[in-house]
Structures are given as C-alpha cells and as structure tokens.
Amino acid sequence: MSTLAPPTAADPTAPAPPHRWRHLPRDAATMTGRALRLVRRDPEELLVSLLLPIMIMVLFVYVFGGAVQVGTDYVTYATPGVILLCAGYGASNTAVAVTDDMSGPAMDRFRSMSLTGATVLAGHVVASVAKNLVTTTVVLLAAVAIGFRPDAGALEWLAVAGVITAYVLAVTCVAALVGVVVRTPAAAGGLGFVMLFLPYVSSAFVPPETMPVWLRGFAEHQPVTPVIETLRGLLVGLGSDAAPATDLAPTAAIALLWCAGIAGVALSAAAWVFARRRG
C-alpha cells in the first residue's frame, strides 16, 4: 500500500511561477498607488517635502549668495544644485518607507498574497520618482520667483527632465537598498544626511577649483558633478572646465552612465536582499 508523501514547504528563493509574471504590471501599479497613498496620509512629510526646497533656495541665495563669487548671479549658479539637493533628500525618505514595510505587519500580508515581491520595491521607487518630480517643479518655481531666468528651449527642457529623472531614480534605488538592509527606520533616516552632504562636495554651490587639491579631485569625479554641469549647461548655458557649455554631450553621457550604473547595481542588490528577507 502506497503512502502519500508529506507536503514540503515552498522554497522562498525559488523563481516565481511563469503565470505570475503576467501580473507584474498590475501588481506594480497597485504597489505604486499604495506608496502614493502613504505619502498623502503623512501630511507632515508632504509639507516638509514642499517647503524644504523653498527654504534651501532662499538660504543659499540670500544668506550665502552675497559672499560667493562665481562670475554670475548666484541664484543662476546654485539652482541646479538645490534641485539635486532636494531630490536627494526626498528620495532618502524611500529608505524609511521600505524599512517600515520590512519590519512591520505589512510584510506578513504581502507574504500571503500572490504577488511578485519585487513589485513592492518597484512601487516605492516609482512613487518616489513622481513625488520628487513635483518637488523639482517647486524648486524651479521658487528660483524663478527670486530671479532665476533659464534660457532653455523646448528640447533643452525635455533633456533637463530626463537627466533629473535619471538622477532621482538612481538615488531612490540606493535608498531602497538601504531600506531593505537596515533594521530600523531611524537607521534608514540616516541616509538623508548622506544625500544632503554629497552635492556640497561637487560643483553645485562653488567651483571645484576653489577647493583644496585633494578635495577638488573628488569633487570633479564624483557622480553629482557631471549631473550638475549637464543641468547648468542645459538651463543657462554656463560651463566649467569639466563641462564647456558648447559641448555638453560628453558630460551628459557620463552623467547618464553614472545614474544608470548606480540604479542598476542598487536595484539588483535591493531585489536580492528583499527576496531573502521576505522568504
């Protein structure tokens, strides 16, 4: 007489059944909508995300701008840097949201649902990009209100939107990776300080040639600098030794390669860690 073998537990690291991949777009859209609703239900975070760009813009232009000589109006020089500064801060909040999911009861609910785990991360990433594009618009409006006058044409504005989206996507993927690695929201929140620090050591607010030699080398070759130079050249045509305004193509290519590399590595690592912890 034959006996039935006892059922075995499913391997949490095994690939998802093929039929589940058909639902990826639907699951990703659902998780994106959920992440956006979480932002809407946290009015304090939303208010800070909208007010912080204006406060930083006013601080740099009216407090620091008079003491910094860059050969042009400081609001013209600093606006691209403020855009990335605020985008990085906004993207860092993704780390806290992901950590909340990983350590809270939501993950137990996700385990019981027939959805692909990667769509949880995808929802947070897409929602962060959308939120930070709104923040970028606020920065630009605030800059125009205090004297910023871009001379970009339609194609330049499209290129600006593409570069900013690529940068926000890259830092959001890094934030998602931090969110699945750390164990507490407080630790995840520490990423915001790193995101706020990196643009300072670039060409965002002062020319790199004014820095010490050892620091100038880092400032000229870190990821933020080519992004800043590309945005500055597209918006107002200001160039530097690293990115002449007459030839932005090489600098733009470097900026996009940095963003693509960072996003690809960070998102792949985040998905792998997420699958392990979710299992």
Secondary structure, DSSP 4 states (H G I P E B T S, - for coil): ---PPPP-PPPTTSPPPGGGGGGHHHHHHHHHHHHHHHHHT-HHHHHHHHHHHHHHHHIIIIIIGGG---SS-HHHHHHHHHHHHHHHHHHHHHHHHHHHHHHSTHHHHHHTSSS-THHHHHHHHHHHHHHHHHHHHHHHHHHHHTT------HHHHHHHHHHHHHHHHHHHHHHHHHHHH-SSHHHHHTHHHHHHHGGGGTTSSS-GGGS-HHHHHHHHHSTHHHHHHHHHHHHH----SSS-TT--HHHHHHHHHHHHHHHHHHHHHHHHHHHHHH-
